[in-house]
């Protein structure tokens, strides 16, 4: 019973992250990116937001996948899925760092 509740919570978080990702891909809603959050009002108005929305959308998509895989691993009791979770987390970190470097160069 405890595993089912934990999996449901993880799936709920995953669904929320997928919704944020979907909205970010469509450039709707709040922009969850440090460059935007810490920018002044004037900088926000001049900022080209599309690459920041895209980066945030991909990161939230990968994080949603991590939570969905964790929920699935707990629900099914399969330990090998945790390796896939680790790989997805590593890919998320690598993507975030590399895409930030590329965006800074532009």
N, C-alpha and C positions, 0 to 999 in steps of 0.2 A: 504493500500500500504506500509506503514511504517513497519507494522508487517511482511509482506512478505520479505522485504529487510533484516530486522533483522534476520529472520529465515534463510534466504539464507546465511548470513554471519556466523551464528552459525553452519550451516551444512558444510560450507566450512572449518571452523576451525576444526570441528569434523573429516572431511575427512582427513585433514592434520595430525591430531593426530593419526588416525587409520593407516595411511601410516607409520608414525614413529614407531608405535607399531608393525606393521607387519615386518618392517625391523629389529627392535630390537629382535623380536622373532627368526629371522633368523640370528642374530648376524652380521648384515651388517650395514654399515654407522657409523656415529659418536655415541659414547657411552655417552648418556646424564645422567651421574651419578657423583655426587660430588666427590666420592672416585677416580674416573678416572680423572676428570677435574683437581683436585688439586694435583694429583700425579706427581712426577717428571718423566722424560723420562725413567729413569732406572726402577722406580717402575711400570710404565705402561707396560714395556716389560716383567716383571716378573709376573704381575698380571694375575690371572685367571679371565677372563672377563665374562664367562658364567652366573654366578649368578647376576652380575650387569646388564647385558643385559636383563635377565629375569625380574628382578625387575622393570627396566625402562619400559619394554614392557607392563607389567601388569598395571603400573601406567598410561601410555599413553592410554592404552585401556580403563581404567576406566574414564579418563578425556575426551576422545572422546565420551564415552557414556553420560557423563554429558552434553556436548555441544549438542549432538544429541537430548537428552531428552528436553533440554531447547528450542531448535528450534521447536521440535514437540509441546511442550506446548504452545508456542507463536502462532504457525501456527493454531493449533486446538482450542486455547482459553480455554484449560482445566487447571484449577488451581491445581487439584490433582496430576498432573505430577511433580509439583515442590516439593512435598513431596518425590517422588522417586529420584529426583535430590539431595535433601538434604541427603537422605540415602546413595546414591552412593558417594557423597562427603565424608561423614563420613567413609564409608567403605574404600575409597581411603586413607584417612589419617591414619586410624587404620592399614591398610595393610602396608603402607610405614614405619610406626614406628616399627611395630612388625617385619617385614622382615629385617629392618636395624639392629635391636637388634640381631636377629638370625644370620645374616651375620657377625656381629662383633664378636660373640662368636666363630665362626669357624675359 
